[in-house]
């Protein structure tokens, strides 16, 4: 075994363990595609950070009360009532502010979605009753728990992997220093060629994926505009057909008959009224 083989095999094993962990890890789903689910995760991460900051603010309200007011050993009922009333007002203000800010934030989020939909002539609808569906709320809670718990596990796994790679790199450096005479130039050349080939293949794959996505988006846009153009042509054709029908003798005769019938009905109503 050459001086490079053992550290390199250690790195490969570390990468394989990390990949296997990600592939076998269970993950809750919301019934969305991968892109939209990632967007939901980003919003949930934003909401969690805002929630954490607001909870810290509420905690500081209680801490400030302890440090500024709870300095005497005894309090009267009136003093306790005054302290609690003041604390209630502060906490009420903080919670109200957060609820208002959350509502406004959700409006901005909906505005982004609706604006994107309108660019494609879509009309989205919302079902407000679903916002209080306990089953769906519990599903979102489970999704958040699973997603951010798994994120923590991924982070810990990444740290372990980093440590193992650092140890492998350290061993590699020791081998290079202590056993430099045993390292063959051909091994290093092969390794460099392999890395270069992998890099080239990765760049080619990334370029192909970007080009395919661009073509799909252009095709979708063209199809959408063609559909709108056909719909407009159909509408104009219907109007033209209706206009031509109104100019026919059959249409004029029918209209004349209807006019006479209406006059007869009016005359009968006048007679009945008399």
C-alpha positions in Angstrom: 0.0 0.0 0.0 1.5 3.3 -1.0 1.9 6.3 1.3 -1.2 8.0 -0.2 -3.5 5.0 -0.3 -4.5 4.8 3.3 -5.4 8.5 3.8 -7.2 8.6 0.5 -9.2 5.5 1.4 -10.1 7.1 4.7 -11.4 10.2 3.0 -13.5 8.0 0.6 -15.0 6.1 3.5 -15.9 9.3 5.3 -17.6 10.6 2.2 -19.5 7.3 1.7 -20.7 7.3 5.3 -22.0 10.8 4.9 -23.7 10.0 1.6 -25.3 6.8 3.0 -26.6 8.7 6.0 -28.3 11.3 3.8 -29.8 8.7 1.6 -31.3 6.6 4.4 -32.4 9.4 6.5 -36.2 9.7 6.8 -37.8 13.0 5.9 -41.3 14.3 6.4 -43.1 15.6 3.3 -45.7 18.2 2.6 -46.9 17.0 -0.8 -44.8 19.6 -2.7 -42.0 19.2 -5.2 -38.4 19.6 -4.1 -38.1 23.3 -5.1 -41.3 24.4 -3.3 -40.5 22.3 -0.2 -37.1 24.0 0.0 -38.9 27.4 -0.2 -41.2 26.3 2.6 -38.1 25.3 4.7 -36.5 28.7 4.1 -39.6 30.5 5.3 -39.9 28.2 8.3 -36.2 29.0 9.2 -37.0 32.7 8.9 -40.1 32.3 11.1 -38.2 30.3 13.7 -35.5 33.0 14.0 -38.1 35.7 14.4 -40.0 33.7 17.0 -36.8 33.1 18.9 -35.9 36.8 19.0 -39.4 37.7 20.2 -39.3 35.0 23.0 -36.0 36.5 24.1 -37.6 39.9 24.3 -40.5 38.5 26.4 -37.9 36.8 28.7 -36.1 40.0 29.1 -39.3 41.7 30.2 -39.5 39.3 33.2 -35.8 39.6 33.9 -36.0 43.4 34.0 -38.9 43.2 36.3 -37.0 41.0 38.7 -34.0 43.3 38.7 -35.8 46.6 39.0 -38.9 45.9 41.1 -38.4 42.7 43.1 -35.8 44.2 45.5 -37.9 44.3 48.7 -38.5 41.2 50.8 -42.2 41.8 51.2 -45.0 43.3 49.0 -48.5 44.4 49.7 -51.4 43.2 47.5 -51.6 46.5 45.8 -47.9 46.5 45.0 -48.1 43.0 43.6 -51.1 43.9 41.5 -49.3 47.0 40.2 -46.2 45.0 39.3 -48.3 42.3 37.5 -50.3 45.0 35.6 -47.2 46.7 34.4 -45.7 43.3 33.3 -49.0 42.5 31.6 -48.9 45.7 29.6 -45.3 45.2 28.4 -45.9 41.5 27.4 -49.2 42.4 25.8 -47.5 45.1 23.7 -44.7 42.7 22.7 -47.0 39.9 21.7 -49.3 42.2 19.8 -46.4 43.7 17.9 -45.2 40.3 16.9 -48.6 39.1 15.8 -49.1 42.3 13.7 -45.6 41.9 12.2 -46.3 38.2 11.4 -49.6 39.1 9.6 -47.8 41.8 7.6 -45.0 39.4 6.7 -47.5 36.8 5.5 -49.2 39.4 3.3 -45.8 40.2 1.7 -45.2 36.5 1.1 -48.6 36.2 -0.5 -47.9 39.3 -2.6 -44.7 37.7 -4.0 -46.6 34.5 -4.9 -49.5 36.3 -6.5 -47.2 38.6 -8.5 -45.4 35.6 -9.9 -48.7 33.9 -10.8 -50.1 37.0 -12.5 -47.1 37.0 -14.8 -48.4 33.7 -16.2 -52.0 34.8 -16.2 -52.9 32.6 -13.3 -55.5 33.3 -10.6 -54.6 31.6 -7.3 -57.2 30.9 -4.6 -56.8 30.5 -0.9 -58.9 28.5 1.5 -58.9 30.3 4.8 -60.7 27.4 6.6 -57.6 25.2 5.9 -55.5 27.5 8.1 -57.3 26.1 11.2 -57.2 22.5 10.1 -55.7 20.7 13.1 -54.6 17.7 11.1 -52.7 19.9 8.7 -51.2 22.0 11.4 -49.9 18.9 13.2 -48.5 17.7 9.9 -46.6 21.0 9.5 -45.4 20.7 13.1 -44.1 17.2 12.4 -42.5 18.4 9.2 -40.7 21.2 11.1 -39.6 18.9 13.9 -38.3 16.3 11.4 -36.6 18.8 9.1 -34.8 20.9 11.7 -33.9 17.8 13.8 -32.4 16.2 10.8 -30.6 19.4 10.0 -29.0 19.3 13.4 -28.0 15.6 12.9 -26.5 16.5 9.4 -24.5 19.3 11.0 -23.1 17.0 13.7 -22.4 14.4 11.0 -20.6 17.0 9.0 -18.4 17.9 12.0 -17.5 14.3 12.5 -16.7 13.9 8.9 -14.6 17.1 9.0 -12.6 15.7 11.9 -11.9 12.4 10.2 -10.8 14.2 7.0 -8.5 16.5 9.1 -7.0 13.5 10.7 -6.6 11.8 7.3 -5.0 14.9 5.9 -2.7 15.1 8.9 -1.6 11.5 8.4 -1.1 12.3 4.7 1.2 15.2 5.6 3.1 13.0 8.0 3.5 10.3 5.3 4.7 12.9 2.9 7.3 14.2 5.4 8.5 10.8 6.8 8.2 8.6 3.7 8.8 11.0 0.9 11.2 8.6 -0.8 8.3 6.1 -1.1 5.9 8.4 -2.9 6.0 7.8 -6.6 5.6 10.7 -9.1 3.3 8.5 -11.1 0.8 8.2 -8.2 0.6 11.9 -7.8 0.2 12.4 -11.6 -2.6 9.8 -11.7 -4.3 11.5 -8.8 -4.1 14.9 -10.4 -5.5 13.5 -13.7 -8.4 11.9 -11.9 -9.3 15.1 -10.1 -9.1 17.1 -13.4 -11.3 14.6 -15.2 -13.9 14.7 -12.4 -13.8 18.5 -12.4 -14.3 18.6 -16.2 -17.2 16.1 -16.0 -18.9 18.0 -13.2 -18.7 21.3 -15.1 -20.0 19.6 -18.3 -23.0 18.1 -16.3 -23.7 21.4 -14.7 -23.6 23.2 -18.1 -25.9 20.6 -19.7 -28.4 20.9 -16.8 -28.5 24.7 -17.1 -29.0 24.6 -20.9 -31.8 22.0 -20.6 -33.6 24.1 -17.9 -33.3 27.2 -20.1 -34.8 25.4 -23.1 -37.7 24.1 -21.0 -38.5 27.5 -19.7 -38.4 29.0 -23.2 -40.6 26.2 -24.6 -43.1 26.7 -21.7 -43.2 30.5 -22.3 -43.8 30.0 -26.1 -46.6 27.5 -25.5 -48.3 29.8 -23.0 -48.2 32.7 -25.5 -49.4 30.5 -28.3 -52.4 29.4 -26.1 -53.3 33.0 -25.3 -53.1 33.9 -29.0 -55.3 31.0 -30.0 -57.8 31.9 -27.3 -57.9 35.5 -28.6 -58.4 34.3 -32.2 -61.3 32.0 -31.1 -62.9 34.9 -29.3 -62.7 37.1 -32.4 -64.1 34.3 -34.5 -67.1 33.9 -32.3 -67.8 37.6 -32.4 -67.5 37.7 -36.2 -69.8 34.6 -36.5 -72.4 36.3 -34.3 -72.2 39.5 -36.3 -72.7 37.6 -39.5 -75.6 35.7 -38.1 -77.4 38.9 -37.1 -77.1 40.0 -40.7 -79.0 37.0 -42.1 -82.7 37.0 -43.2 -83.6 34.3 -40.7 -82.3 36.3 -37.8 -84.2 39.4 -39.0 -87.4 37.4 -39.4 -87.0 35.9 -36.0 -86.4 39.3 -34.4 -89.5 40.7 -36.2 -91.7 37.8 -34.9 -90.4 38.3 -31.3 -91.2 42.0 -31.6 -94.7 41.3 -32.7 -95.2 38.8 -29.9 -94.0 41.3 -27.3 -96.4 43.9 -28.7 -99.3 41.3 -28.4 -98.4 40.5 -24.9 -98.3 44.2 -23.9 -101.8 44.6 -25.5 -103.2 41.6 -23.7 -101.8 43.0 -20.4 -103.5 46.3 -21.0 -106.8 44.5 -21.7 -106.5 42.4 -18.6 -105.8 45.5 -16.5 -109.0 47.1 -17.8 
